[in-house]
Structure formats: structure tokens, C-alpha cells
Amino acid sequence: MTAITLTDVVKTYPPRERGGAPLTAVDGVSLSIAEGEIFGIIGYSGAGKSTLVRLVNALERTTSGSITLDGREITGLRERDLRGVRAGIGMIFQQFNLFSSKTVWGNVEFPLKAAGVPVAEHQRRISELLHFVGLADKAHVRPDQLSGGQKQRVGIARALATSPRLLLADEATSALDPETTQEVLALLRRVNRELGITIVVITHEMDVIKSIADRVAVMDRGRVVETGPTFEVFANPREDSTKRFVSTVVSGAPAGDELAGLRRRHDGTLVTVRLSEGGVDQRQVFGLLTRHEVSFEIVFGGIDEIRGRTFGTLTLALSGDPASVRAAVAELGDAATEIEEA
Ligand code: ADP
């Protein structure tokens, strides 16, 4: 069952000034997000991610195209019906958006009141949620006494209060340090696994996608340029914009100044070898070079892993008998790219 289906969704904003051009923030996006998955949407700032989220939670209307949630078409619904749609979606934000004058308890209670949940049920529900996010001892504290990670955990408890089936996280860890980010992501993983809630994570941070998303869509200038299982998109990016993202977390092939520097320091043959499952692994590369009696030095690159599956690139400076070097490079085949002389 699909949780969210977007078909040719377009959102165009009118010109900001008279005589200006309209701006198409979301430009023909089609996506299908399955129930129970953690789906990542990544892209640079301005790519259209937040606009897409506002269309999914019906805070804004599409210019054209269709959006269905749990099989129900939401484009074209009346405002009254949209309120019901929004009630089934939890949201968490970069700046947490907590009420600073309310306690943790009061913040989590707010959506229960708004949804008309009988007061008699509040106590049990709130205490259950605060236990789940590990903040049972902070119930009577105000947000300004909490760390960023704790604030986001309150945000998560509040988002879950009305038992949504879908949670949208818009840059939810972007204001947090790396360690706290991982804690919050671990909590989101529990929300997904233990409560079975579908999660859509919007971020410009590749590390977030890498640690949590089952599948990912890469957005660039309003379009989805690439989509697939996270490992595939990282290990085998097809589009230039995806390659740029990937190179920010895994050092890929050397370029520009890096390459010029390597050239200066190493004479002989430089090759970049792509390591991936189904392709060659490090053992094979080093075994093959040894067999050809080619000596090597690793001069650039990096290896990364997503859930136990490794991928990456290594740039090697090869030396030895020129014929042996040529034979070794030939045997590496498609996995290796020789870096030509500048
Ligand atoms: P992201 O979340 O990926 O940073 P946004 O969805 O916020 O991207 O923005 C996509 C584009 O749409 C940007 O060029 C932004 O300036 C524009 N945009 C977003 N909201 C509005 C709006 N309400 N009116 C006009 N332009 C907007």
C-alpha cells in the first residue's frame, strides 16, 4: 500500500514583484512513498523540498497534478476536509516550534486539546509519549531549560500525540550537532519500527539520509532528478547533482586543485577505482595489482558504508614495469578510470 502518491505535481508562485516572472518551486514531481518506509528527500536550499512538504500536508494547494494520501485524493478537497487530512500527519521542524510559555507536558497536550481528545485520556497518553521519547522526568520543565536534542524529542512526542500514520520531518536535525542528530535519528527509527509510522525526512544533509532513509529522492530546481534505494543512489549516482551530493560525504575522484596536487607529487599512472558490491572490492584490487607485480600507493579516496554495505572510490598511484601497469589497469576494466596527464 502506498502512503503518498504524487503525480506530476506542480506548484507555481505568482511573481514577487510586478512584471516579474512566476516561480515554479515544484516542477512536475511524481513519487510514490510506501507505507511503513522512511523516505528521504534531499536537495540544496531552494530545491523545492519545503514547498513539497506544504503540498503534502495540504497547507498549500497544488497548481496542477495530484496527491493521494493512503489512497485518498487530497487535491481539490474542501478546507473542512483538509483539516481532517492534516490531523493524520505529524510534523517536526528545524526550530522545534515549541510553545516557550508551556511546559513539556503542556506542549504535548496541545494537539490533544485541539483534536478534542477527552481530558480524562490526556494523562495516560502524555505520560506514554514522554516515556517513549525518554523525557518522563522533564514533564514540568519549560523548553528553554532543555537542550536542542531534548526539544526535538518534545517535538516528536507532540507530533505523535494524535497517533498520525505519517510523520513529516522538515530539516528536523539541521539545528543539532552531529551526536545529537544521531540520537534524534535513532528515535525516529524507533517511531518507524515500533509504531509503524511512515516517515518522510526532508534535509540538505546527506549524512541524515545515509543513516535513516530506506529510499531517497534527490531534488534539484523543483524536479526529482534521481530516486531509488539509498544505497543504490549513493553507490551509483547517475545524475550530476546526485554526484555532487555524494561527493560531500564520500570523497570521490580527485578534481581541480586536488588533482593538480596529486599530479605534482606522483609521477607514473594514477587510476581511480570504484569499489561497489557486484563490482570489485578492495581485496580483489590489491590482489590483482600484486599478481601483476605492480606496486601501489593509495593517494586519495574514501570508503563509506550504508547498513553494512560498502562503497567508495580509491585513487592509486601505480608504479612498476609499464607493461605490467597497463595489464593491471586493463584487467580492472570498467571499475578503473585512468587519470590522464594534465
Ligand atoms: P527548499 O525547501 O528545498 O529549500 P523551498 O521549497 O523553500 O526550497 O523553495 C523553493 C523555491 O520556491 C525557492 O526559490 C523559493 O524562493 C520559492 N518559494 C518558496 N515559497 C514561496 C512563496 N510562498 N512565494 C514565492 N516563492 C516561494
Boltz pocket constraint, residues with backbone or C-beta under 6 A from the ligand:
constraints:
  - pocket:
      binder: B
      contacts: [[A, 13], [A, 14], [A, 23], [A, 24], [A, 25], [A, 43], [A, 44], [A, 45], [A, 46], [A, 47], [A, 48], [A, 49], [A, 50], [A, 51], [A, 52]]
      max_distance: 6.0
